[in-house]
Structure formats: C-alpha cells, structure tokens
Amino acid sequence: MRKSYAVVYQNQRSGKVGMDVFTGSSPVEVEERFSDRYWYKRYKILNVIEIPEIDKGKGDGRSDSKRM
C-alpha cells in the first residue's frame, strides 16, 4: 500500500532545514526517492514521518460552526 511521508532534511552546507512530501510503500523507498530528487546537494535526512490519512466522509455529523 502506498502512503504519504513527510521527509525532514537539513542542507549540510547552509544548515537550513526543509520538508518535502513523498509517496512510497515504505520509509526506505521514500528515502531513495528523496536521494534521487535531491542528488545535486548534500542533504541529511533528519526524519521520515508517515502522514496519516484523514477520512473526510466520516465525522460526527456536526459542522465546524456548531462546535463553538
């Protein structure tokens, strides 16, 4: 099953931290996709986090305006 993952990474030259989203069947596959996309600079992956799916069709039946 393919899932979405957030990849948090750091540019090893500037120290800046960034985040990108990838789709894959596992965190290992996502790291490979990251390396394929960002091959031209030195980045260190800090974390790979699965993004949970939100089922928009199921809720408690109340709109946001009624929750106040």
C-alpha contacts under 8 A as a table, 3 or more apart, distances in Angstrom:
res1	aa1	res2	aa2	distance
1	M	25	S	5.68
2	R	23	T	6.39
2	R	24	G	5.03
2	R	25	S	4.42
2	R	26	S	7.70
3	K	23	T	5.52
3	K	24	G	5.58
3	K	25	S	6.00
3	K	26	S	7.62
3	K	50	E	7.17
3	K	51	I	7.49
4	S	21	V	6.76
4	S	22	F	5.75
4	S	23	T	4.44
4	S	24	G	6.55
4	S	50	E	6.06
4	S	51	I	5.48
4	S	52	P	7.78
5	Y	21	V	5.62
5	Y	22	F	5.38
5	Y	23	T	6.12
5	Y	24	G	7.56
5	Y	27	P	7.40
5	Y	30	V	7.28
5	Y	48	V	6.37
5	Y	49	I	5.33
5	Y	50	E	4.34
5	Y	51	I	5.30
6	A	19	M	6.63
6	A	20	D	5.79
6	A	21	V	4.53
6	A	22	F	6.51
6	A	48	V	5.73
6	A	49	I	5.13
6	A	50	E	6.34
6	A	51	I	6.55
7	V	19	M	5.47
7	V	20	D	5.37
7	V	21	V	6.07
7	V	22	F	7.37
7	V	34	F	8.00
7	V	45	I	6.98
7	V	46	L	7.63
7	V	47	N	5.91
7	V	48	V	4.61
7	V	49	I	6.50
8	V	17	V	7.13
8	V	18	G	5.82
8	V	19	M	4.47
8	V	20	D	6.80
8	V	45	I	6.05
8	V	46	L	5.43
8	V	47	N	5.19
8	V	48	V	6.41
9	Y	17	V	5.65
9	Y	18	G	5.40
9	Y	19	M	6.15
9	Y	43	Y	6.34
9	Y	44	K	5.49
9	Y	45	I	4.29
9	Y	46	L	5.08
9	Y	47	N	7.02
10	Q	15	G	5.99
10	Q	16	K	5.59
10	Q	17	V	4.32
10	Q	18	G	6.24
10	Q	43	Y	5.45
10	Q	44	K	5.23
10	Q	45	I	6.48
10	Q	46	L	6.85
11	N	14	S	5.65
11	N	15	G	5.16
11	N	16	K	5.41
11	N	17	V	6.40
11	N	18	G	7.97
11	N	41	K	7.62
11	N	42	R	6.11
11	N	43	Y	4.60
11	N	44	K	6.59
12	Q	15	G	5.46
12	Q	16	K	7.84
12	Q	42	R	5.62
12	Q	43	Y	5.47
12	Q	44	K	6.60
13	R	42	R	7.12
22	F	30	V	6.15
22	F	33	R	7.50
22	F	34	F	7.63
23	T	30	V	6.67
24	G	27	P	7.24
24	G	29	E	5.89
24	G	30	V	5.50
25	S	29	E	6.55
25	S	30	V	7.73
26	S	29	E	5.30
26	S	30	V	6.41
27	P	30	V	4.98
27	P	31	E	6.22
27	P	48	V	6.49
28	V	31	E	5.14
28	V	32	E	6.41
29	E	32	E	5.08
29	E	33	R	6.28
30	V	33	R	5.00
30	V	34	F	6.12
31	E	34	F	4.98
31	E	35	S	6.23
31	E	45	I	7.92
31	E	48	V	7.90
32	E	35	S	5.09
32	E	36	D	6.24
33	R	36	D	5.02
33	R	37	R	6.24
34	F	37	R	5.20
34	F	38	Y	6.00
35	S	38	Y	5.25
35	S	39	W	5.49
36	D	39	W	5.60
38	Y	41	K	6.27
38	Y	42	R	8.00
38	Y	43	Y	7.61
39	W	42	R	7.49
45	I	48	V	7.55
55	D	58	K	5.99
56	K	59	G	7.26
58	K	61	G	7.96
59	G	62	R	7.51
62	R	66	K	6.29
62	R	67	R	7.22
63	S	66	K	5.54
63	S	67	R	6.98
64	D	67	R	5.40
64	D	68	M	7.72
65	S	68	M	6.42
